[in-house]
């Protein structure tokens, strides 16, 4: 076993030595490491083996040297022989080289000069070639700088594009080109910033110029409307020619006249084409075009469009904000409309002059937003306006405003709908204004018939008011017309109101039927509300007396008759037949009838108030023993007042049968009302609960006063009463007083409830109340006159009779209450 292990180690050592001999010395480390990894004492045996191998190699080297030693010696000998020849040859070569160097030094110098010149020539050629490539780039860059300095940004962008796509790529290896290439994006951004700054300046400028643009556009629209009307009236003068307007919109031109120059129509003889200002004449739009082109070239058009639209929306909101005091003057409204029109004229120009910067959908959206705001603003501010002239001017401005924007393709129907709302407000302001006019007319009226001294004065009145009366026309001058001065004035003012209302209805693009309906409704409001209210207030005024009230009744009659002429007046204006099925009728008849009834009622009320004033002066001595033998002074004054009042009624000028009948009816009703009120007041005086006792002497005095009332009634203070109709107003008092004066209680009680009763109008409760007062008065009188009155047989019998009558009256009263 030991021998076999030794053989294996020897074989392994041989392999290692062969590997060391054949391997690079730098890689021998792993091989040597394996020597130490083997069996113990392997290192020693390896060293022994290595020494043996070295000795073998030494022996081989020695053998080889011995074998070649003679050849080496021979070679050295040969070299020594050649040495002398070599030194000789070396000297010759050195001499030849010296002579050759001397001869070629000049050639070398000339050759080097030629080489240097050729290198310079080649460099110059290369430089020229490169410069020919670079010079166009530099020229283009110089051109770019000039364009930027002269603010020709669109051309500068084109130059940049050429530099980037054509010139710079040819010489891109040079640093200056790289610097140029790095600079161009910065220049583009600079151009964008500059063009955007120009756009902002433009937007600011357009905001300032919108007022002027709008003013021009609205003026031309107004001229167009006026001129169209003039053309229609003068169509026989020739054909109309187109008149250029804002943004190429076409109006008309006729015989060299622009609409609105009506005062110069007769002076214009030659046909001249009139060119008016356009939006471009007032505003420079080049910043918009330039900025749009720049952003389009830079591929950022969408950003520009969004920015422009956003800014214009902001400006629109600013334009739509009115001044707080805009409603005070028409100039405030005009400036507001001018700014809005100017804004949308600019947008319309941008819409047609650019491709897609703004679209029709965008302008429509902007207009709808603006229209809602405009309507809200006008609705609010117009509500503060109390001057009808200002409202009318506002309406005209709105119409021109609507016509102007309609000419640019914007929908304005909602504006005309708004005008109908403003029309109602205009009518309200008119009604308030005419209410003041009517009040002033009523205050200045003398409420007496109109005197006419001659034919001229008569025609003057008739020309202002449709009055026709054959009887009055036959009367000689001077004469009086039945109505007062206020009647023709009121009639004229009603016509003026209709004219004023018509002014608002013009230019609203409505049919004649609709205008006719508007006028009639407005006139109805004037009659039924304003004039009626003024009449009612007039009638209620304290200083209006009975004669004035009667004159008011006559005036309202004539105004009522004039209503048909007002209807004809409206028909002549609108050319709409009154027989049209939808035609509104004037309500003047009911208005003036109501006023007459109110005046009549006021006459009755004033008479009754006057009667109450006289009644308050009554000072009866209810305990008097005997009457004075004559009627009370207050009552005689009252009767004299009534008599003079009704004489005034009777002597009013009644120039025709209608007035006579009317005055007579009013006088009769007033007289009957006054007598009934007087009788009622006297009865209330007797039955006053605060009056506790009445003497027979007071009854006799009261009877004398009633007799005077009856005499007044029988004297026919107002003609037209049949029989004793007026005296029947005092029948209740008469029967009651007769019952007490005659002391006919047996007849009253016996005939009570019979239709033929002498005292049919005497109520048991009334008789009982008065009898108790008389009874207390009689007792008090007896006590004062004679302390022994209780011993008088007549007085005792009368007292018993009174007690018996009182009991029977009470039973009648109780029976009536139970029955009821």
C-alpha positions, 0 to 999 in steps of 0.5 A: 500500500505504501509503495502504491501511494508513493507511485501516485505522488510521484506521478502527481508531481510529474504532472505538476512540473509539466503544468508549471513548465507549460503555464504562464508564471502568473498563473502558477499559484493555483498549481503550487497550492495543490502541492500543499493540499496533498498528503503529508511530506508531499512538499518535501518529495516535490522539492526533491523532484523539482531539484532532480528536474532542474539538474536534468535541464542544466545537463541539457543546457550544457550539452547544447552549449558544448555542441554550438561552441565552435560555431560561435567562435567561428562567427566571432572570428568572421566578425572581427575580419569584417570590422575593418571593412565596416568602419571604412564603409561607415566613413564613406556613408557618412561622407555621402550623407553629408554631401547629400544633406548639403545638396538637399537642404535647399530642396527641403526648404523649398519643398516645405514652403510648397507644402505650407502653401498647398496646406494654406490653399487647401485651408482657404478653399475649405474656409470658403466652402464653409463660409459659403454655407455659413453666410446664408445662415448668418444673413438669415439670422441678421434678417430675423433680427431686423424683422424682430426690431421692426415688429414683423413677427409673422415674417420672423417666424417664417425666417425661423422656420427656414433657419431651422429646417434648411440653413442650420442643419447644413452647418450644425457642427459649428458652435454658433449654429448650436447657439442659434438653434438654442436661441430660436425657441427663446425668440419664439416665446418672446414673440408669443409674449410680445404678440400677447401683449399687443393683443392685451393692448388691443383688448384694452383699446377695443373696450375704450372704442366700443362706445364710439363703434356702437354709437356709429352703428346705432346712428347708421341703423337709425338713419337706415330706418328713417331713410327707408321711410323717406324712400317709401314716401318718395319712391317716385324720385328714382331707384335706391342705391345701396349704402355701405355700413358697418362691417359691410352691412348694407343699408340704403342710399337714395339721391345722395341722402343718408337716413336722418338727413330729412332736412336736406332731402330737398337740397340733394339733387345728385346721386352720390354714393355715401360710404360710412365708417366701418369698424376697421376705420375706428379700430386697428384689428391687426394685433388680433390677426397677427397674434392669431397667425403667430399662434397658428404657426407656433401650433398653439392656436387653441390656447390663443382662441381660449384666451381670447374668448375668455377675455372677451367674456370678461369684457362682456360682463364689464360692459353689461354692468350699468352705472347706478344712476343710468336711469336718471338720464337718457344719455346713461342708457345711450352710453350703455347701449353704445358699449354693448353694440360696439362690443358685438359689432367687434365680435361680428367683425372678428367672426367674419374676418377670421377663421374660427377665432370665434364661432357663431355658436360662441357669439350666440352664447355670448349674446344670449348671456348678454341679452338676459343681463340686458333685460334684467338691467332694463327691467330694473332701471326702467322701474325707477323712471317716472318721466314718460318722456324719458321712458319714450326715449328709452323705448326709441333707444331699445328699438334702435338697439334691437334693429342694429343688432338684428342687422348683425344676425342677433335674435332680438325678439326678447327685447321687443317682448320687454318693450311690452312690459315697458309699455305698461310702465310707460302708460303708468307714467303717462297716467300719473302725468295726466292725473296732474294735468287733470287736477290742474285743469279742475283747479283752474276751472270756474265751474260756470258755463262757457260764455261766447261773445261772437262767432269766432269764440264759438268756433274756437270752442267747437274746434276743440270740443265736438259740441253741436246743439241746434237750439244754442246755435240759433241763439244770438250772441252773446250766449253761454255753452252749457259746459265749463272750460274744463270740458274742452281742455279734458277732451284735448288732453285725452287726445294728447294722451292717445297721441303720447301712447301712440308714440310708444306703439310706433316701430314695435313691428305690430299690426294696426289691429294690435296698435288699435287695441293698445291705444283703446286699452290705454285710453280706457285706463285713462278714463276709468282710473285716472280721470275717474279718480280725479273726478271722484277726488274733485267731487269730495273736495270741501270747497266744491259747492252745490252749484259746482257739483251740478256743473260737474254733472253737466260736464260729465254728460258732455264728456260722455257724449264725446266718447264716440268722437274719441273712438272715431279719433283712434279709428282714424289713427289706426285705420282699424274699423270699429266693427272689427270683432276684436275691437275694444270699446271705450268705457267712458260711458260708465266712467262718467255715469259713475262720476255723475252718480257720485256728484249727485250723492255728494249733493245730497250729502252736502245738503244733509250736512248743511241741514245738520249744521242748522239743526245743531243751532236748535235751542228748544226750551223743552220745559216752556209753558207756552209756545212763542207763537212763531217758528224757531229762528234756526228753522226759518234760516234753514228753510231760507237756505233750502229755498235759495239753494233750490232756486239756484238749481232751478235757474241753472242754464238749461239750453236743451231739454236733456239738461233741463231734465237732468237738472230737474231730476237732480233738484227733485231728488235733492229736495226730497232727500233734504226734506226726508233728512230734515224730518228724520233729524226733527224726529230724532230730536224729539226722541233723543234719549238724553231728553227726559221730559217735554212740556206741551208748550214745547210740543206746540213750538215744535209743531209750529216749526213742522208747519213751516217745513210743511209750508216749504214743501207745499210751496213747490221749491222744485218744480215737477213734484206731483200733488203733495209728494214732497209733504209726505216727507213730514207725514210721520211728524205731522201725525205724531204731533197731531196725536199729542196736540189733539190728545186723540188717544182713544181714536189712535188706540181704537183704529190702530192697525186699520189701513184707514187709521188717522194716525197710521204712520205713528208707531206705538213705540214712538208714541210711548217714548214721547208720551213718557217724556210729556208725562214727566214734563207735565208732572214737573210743571204741575209741581212748579206751578201749584203745590196743591195740583194733586187736588185738581180733578182735571189734572188727576183725570189726565194723569190717569188717562196718561197712565192708561194710555201708557199701559195700552201702548206698552201692550201694543209694543210688547205684542209687536215684539212678540209677533216679530 
